Structures are given as C-alpha cells and as structure tokens.
Amino acid sequence: MTTNKKEYIRKGKCIWCLKSKPEVGFYTKPHTIPKKLNSHNIGFDICDSCNNFFGSDNKLDKVTYSVDKVLKEFFNVHKFLLTNKKDSNSWKKFKSQFFNYYHTSKTLKLNIDYRRNATYANQLTRKFKRGIYNIFLQEYHRNTENGLDNKFDRIREFVRHDSGELPLYYLKSSDGVRITEDLELSHELPFNDYGLEILDKYGFYHLSMTGLNFYVEATAKAKLNFDYLIKDSKYQIGTGFVFRELIELKKLNEIDFTLRNWN
C-alpha cells in the first residue's frame, strides 16, 4: 500500500532517536523552533515520535510542561514586553500559562511553583536548557544536513533522553539594554561559514534569540577550549554597555525575561 502523504526526510534517519524507516515515520511537520516563537522553519529527519515528544506534556515529570512549552513561554513573554505598548488594552491580548499580569499594580508574576521548590526550579531550568539544545541541533541539521554526526551524541542523550548534563552559558544583559533582531520576522539560527568554523574548531555555538544570548557546548571539543569562550565573551561584553558578564546558567531567574531590571 502506498501513500501520498508528505514525508519530511533527507537522510531517512531521525537525528534524535537514530531510528530509520520503516521503523519510524516522518510525516509530522517538524518546526525546528516552536511555531509560537514566530518561526516558520520546517526541518526534516525528525521522526513522528520524537517530534511529538518535544511538544507533549508529561504528567509523570516533576515539571509536567513539555520542552517546547517551557522554551516558548519564557521567550514569548520577553518578546511581548519588548514589542508592545503596555496599557490596559494591550494586556488583554497577553496569554500565558506561566505568567499573570496585574495591570493596576503593573506587575508580572510567574504563576508556577518555582522559587519555593528547589527541585522544581532545577527541573524547570533543565527543561529550558534542553529546549535550547533542541533548537540548536534541529536548526543545524536543517542548514547542513549533518545533524546525525556522532559528535552530537551528548546532545541527543541530554535532550531526547534527559540523560547526562550539558552546560548553558548566558551573557547577562546590562540593565535597560537589548540589541535584537527584527522580532516580526521569522526567527532562525544562522550557520554561516565563520560560525561553522568556530563550531568545528572550538566546539561552541553562540545562539541569540529576542536579544538573549547563549553559548552551547555543541561538541566535546568545547571542554578543551574554554579559553575561547572566555575570550569571545569578553569581546562581546566590550565596554559593558550591552552585556555585563558571562555566567553558566543554573537558575532561570538569572535571565531577565520580564525586564525587571529596567526602569
């Protein structure tokens, strides 16, 4: 029996579970970055099961929200604050499962159990980190078709199987400053020749979304090239006008998603 249903494949092997046809199917449209983050990029070689995994909540997890949902909720509130005038009408359009806005007191509050529960906070941060690494590998494969390389096995274990640990480094912004891409355009990660050369030589990738900047340890080479990370981050910080320091992200509240440090 044949089907005319579109398949999203190039290599025919899933970049996450490494399973191939016919053991798995590739019929679900794989957004390399969650669609609700204003991205319309469609990838390939992400099987239906893995695609569903990243977008589905799991009631058995300490943090029941999916990897994609954790990522989009925090980036979306940040994008909304950067791009919309805040008045009693604009906030009527604001919808979030994680945040509540109280217009009278002009306060934005996180409505999930975070600060009082250290275990929950750690797991929430971990899911966010997995989300960042998820979009890195999917966008890398969309651009290069080389996401099946075994140098990304650590990312597969961390993101798909929630095993092991990978650090995420964050460039903390100076108070009141964001330099960002056009937030109305579809977002994508750039993989130009220079970026690919840095990734291949040093193992790091500099990822920017809505004015928030991160470094991922894309390959094991990064462990041997920490001096590159320090050097490049110092270059990015410069006089300190845009960025003020590089940190390894341990808690999500280290990122100023809600612009609380702005006047």
C-alpha positions as CSV (number, residue, x, y, z in Angstrom):
1,M,0.0,0.0,0.0
2,T,1.4,3.4,-0.9
3,T,0.6,6.8,0.5
4,N,0.9,10.3,-1.0
5,K,1.4,11.9,2.4
6,K,4.4,14.2,2.5
7,E,7.5,12.9,4.3
8,Y,9.9,15.3,6.0
9,I,13.1,13.5,5.3
10,R,16.5,13.9,3.7
11,K,18.6,11.1,5.2
12,G,15.7,9.0,6.3
13,K,17.1,8.6,9.8
14,C,15.9,10.5,12.9
15,I,18.5,12.9,14.3
16,W,17.2,12.2,17.8
17,C,16.5,8.5,18.2
18,L,18.6,7.4,15.2
19,K,15.8,5.1,14.0
20,S,15.1,4.8,10.3
21,K,12.2,4.0,8.0
22,P,10.1,1.8,8.2
23,E,10.6,1.5,12.0
24,V,9.5,5.2,12.4
25,G,7.6,7.6,10.2
26,F,8.5,11.2,9.2
27,Y,5.0,12.6,8.4
28,T,4.6,15.2,11.2
29,K,5.8,18.7,10.1
30,P,8.8,19.4,12.3
31,H,9.2,23.1,13.3
32,T,12.8,23.4,14.2
33,I,11.9,26.3,16.5
34,P,8.5,26.3,18.2
35,K,6.0,27.9,15.8
36,K,4.7,30.2,18.6
37,L,8.1,31.8,18.8
38,N,7.4,33.3,15.3
39,S,9.4,30.7,13.4
40,H,8.2,29.1,10.2
41,N,11.3,27.0,9.5
42,I,10.5,23.3,8.8
43,G,13.1,20.7,9.3
44,F,13.5,17.1,8.4
45,D,14.8,13.8,9.7
46,I,12.8,14.2,13.0
47,C,10.6,11.2,13.4
48,D,6.9,11.5,14.4
49,S,7.6,10.0,17.9
50,C,10.4,12.4,18.7
51,N,8.5,15.4,17.2
52,N,5.5,14.5,19.4
53,F,7.8,14.0,22.5
54,F,9.1,17.6,22.4
55,G,5.7,19.1,22.2
56,S,3.8,16.9,24.7
57,D,3.3,17.5,28.4
58,N,4.2,14.6,30.7
59,K,2.2,14.2,33.9
60,L,4.8,11.9,35.3
61,D,7.5,14.6,35.2
62,K,8.2,16.9,38.1
63,V,7.7,19.7,35.6
64,T,4.8,18.4,33.6
65,Y,5.2,21.0,30.8
66,S,6.9,19.9,27.5
67,V,10.3,21.0,26.5
68,D,8.9,23.2,23.7
69,K,6.3,24.8,26.0
70,V,8.9,25.8,28.7
71,L,11.0,27.4,26.0
72,K,8.3,29.3,24.2
73,E,6.6,30.6,27.4
74,F,9.7,32.4,28.6
75,F,10.8,33.7,25.2
76,N,7.3,34.8,24.4
77,V,6.8,36.9,27.5
78,H,10.2,38.5,26.8
79,K,9.3,39.2,23.2
80,F,5.9,40.7,24.2
81,L,7.5,43.1,26.7
82,L,10.0,44.3,24.1
83,T,7.5,44.9,21.3
84,N,4.2,46.0,22.8
85,K,3.0,49.2,24.5
86,K,1.8,48.2,28.0
87,D,-1.7,49.6,28.7
88,S,-5.0,48.2,29.9
89,N,-5.9,47.1,26.3
90,S,-2.6,45.6,25.1
91,W,-2.5,43.3,28.1
92,K,-5.9,41.8,27.2
93,K,-4.1,40.1,24.3
94,F,-1.5,38.7,26.6
95,K,-1.9,34.9,27.1
96,S,0.4,32.7,29.1
97,Q,0.3,29.5,31.1
98,F,3.3,30.6,33.2
99,F,2.7,34.4,33.8
100,N,0.0,36.6,35.2
101,Y,-0.1,40.3,34.6
102,Y,-1.8,42.7,37.0
103,H,-2.3,46.0,35.2
104,T,-3.4,48.0,38.3
105,S,-0.1,47.3,40.1
106,K,1.9,46.9,36.9
107,T,3.4,43.6,38.0
108,L,4.1,40.5,36.1
109,K,4.2,37.3,38.2
110,L,5.3,33.8,37.5
111,N,2.4,31.6,38.5
112,I,4.2,28.3,38.7
113,D,5.9,26.8,41.7
114,Y,9.4,28.0,41.2
115,R,11.3,29.8,43.9
116,R,10.0,27.9,46.9
117,N,10.7,24.5,45.5
118,A,14.4,23.9,44.6
119,T,13.8,20.6,42.9
120,Y,11.1,22.0,40.7
121,A,13.3,25.1,39.9
122,N,16.2,22.8,38.9
123,Q,14.0,20.7,36.6
124,L,12.4,23.7,35.0
125,T,15.8,25.2,34.2
126,R,16.9,21.8,32.9
127,K,13.9,21.6,30.5
128,F,14.7,25.1,29.3
129,K,18.3,24.1,28.6
130,R,17.2,21.0,26.8
131,G,14.9,23.3,24.7
132,I,17.9,25.5,23.7
133,Y,20.0,22.5,22.7
134,N,17.0,21.0,20.9
135,I,16.6,24.0,18.5
136,F,20.3,24.2,18.0
137,L,20.6,20.6,16.6
138,Q,17.4,20.9,14.6
139,E,18.4,24.2,13.0
140,Y,22.0,22.9,12.5
141,H,20.6,19.8,10.6
142,R,18.2,22.0,8.6
143,N,21.1,24.1,7.4
144,T,23.8,21.5,7.0
145,E,22.1,18.0,6.9
146,N,24.9,16.8,9.3
147,G,23.0,16.5,12.5
148,L,23.4,12.7,12.5
149,D,27.2,13.0,13.2
150,N,28.2,11.1,16.3
151,K,29.8,14.2,17.7
152,F,26.3,15.3,18.7
153,D,25.6,12.1,20.7
154,R,25.9,14.0,24.0
155,I,23.2,16.4,22.9
156,R,20.9,13.5,21.9
157,E,21.3,11.9,25.3
158,F,20.6,15.2,27.1
159,V,17.7,16.5,25.0
160,R,15.9,13.3,23.9
161,H,16.6,11.0,26.8
162,D,17.1,13.5,29.7
163,S,20.4,11.9,30.5
164,G,23.7,13.4,31.4
165,E,24.3,17.1,31.7
166,L,25.3,19.9,29.3
167,P,26.1,23.5,30.5
168,L,24.4,26.5,29.0
169,Y,26.3,29.8,29.2
170,Y,24.4,33.1,29.3
171,L,25.6,36.6,28.5
172,K,23.8,38.8,31.1
173,S,22.5,42.0,29.6
174,S,23.1,45.4,31.1
175,D,20.1,46.9,32.7
176,G,17.7,48.5,30.2
177,V,19.6,47.3,27.1
178,R,18.6,44.8,24.4
179,I,20.0,44.6,20.9
180,T,17.8,42.2,19.0
181,E,16.8,41.0,15.5
182,D,13.6,42.2,13.9
183,L,11.1,40.5,16.2
184,E,8.4,40.5,13.5
185,L,10.4,38.3,11.1
186,S,10.5,34.6,11.2
187,H,13.3,33.5,13.5
188,E,16.2,31.2,12.5
189,L,19.7,30.4,13.7
190,P,22.5,31.5,11.4
191,F,25.1,28.9,10.3
192,N,27.4,30.8,8.1
193,D,31.0,29.7,7.2
194,Y,32.5,31.6,10.2
195,G,30.1,30.1,12.7
196,L,30.6,26.6,11.4
197,E,34.3,27.1,11.5
198,I,34.2,28.1,15.2
199,L,31.9,25.2,16.0
200,D,34.2,22.7,14.3
201,K,37.4,24.2,15.8
202,Y,36.3,25.1,19.3
203,G,33.0,23.2,19.9
204,F,30.9,26.2,20.8
205,Y,27.9,27.9,19.2
206,H,26.7,31.4,20.0
207,L,22.9,31.4,19.9
208,S,20.8,34.6,20.1
209,M,17.0,34.9,20.3
210,T,15.0,38.0,21.1
211,G,18.1,39.8,22.4
212,L,19.0,37.0,24.8
213,N,22.4,35.5,24.1
214,F,23.7,32.0,24.9
215,Y,26.6,29.7,24.2
216,V,26.0,26.0,23.8
217,E,28.7,23.2,24.1
218,A,27.9,21.8,20.7
219,T,30.6,19.1,20.8
220,A,33.1,17.6,23.3
221,K,35.8,20.0,21.9
222,A,34.3,22.7,23.9
223,K,35.7,21.2,27.1
224,L,39.2,21.7,25.8
225,N,38.6,25.2,24.5
226,F,37.1,27.1,27.5
227,D,39.6,29.8,26.9
228,Y,37.9,30.5,23.6
229,L,34.6,31.0,25.4
230,I,36.2,33.5,27.8
231,K,37.9,35.4,25.0
232,D,34.8,35.6,22.8
233,S,32.5,36.6,25.7
234,K,35.0,39.4,26.7
235,Y,34.8,40.6,23.2
236,Q,31.0,40.6,23.2
237,I,31.0,42.4,26.6
238,G,33.5,45.1,25.5
239,T,32.7,48.3,27.4
240,G,29.8,46.6,29.2
241,F,27.1,48.7,27.5
242,V,25.1,45.8,26.1
243,F,26.4,42.8,28.2
244,R,27.9,42.8,31.6
245,E,29.1,39.3,32.4
246,L,29.1,35.7,31.3
247,I,27.6,33.1,33.6
248,E,26.8,29.4,33.5
249,L,23.1,29.3,33.8
250,K,22.0,27.5,37.0
251,K,18.5,29.0,37.6
252,L,16.1,30.5,35.1
253,N,15.6,33.7,37.2
254,E,19.2,34.6,36.3
255,I,17.8,35.6,32.9
256,D,15.8,38.9,32.9
257,F,12.9,37.6,30.8
258,T,10.5,40.0,32.4
259,L,12.7,43.1,32.2
260,R,12.5,43.6,35.9
261,N,15.9,45.4,35.9
262,W,14.5,48.1,33.5
263,N,13.3,51.5,34.7
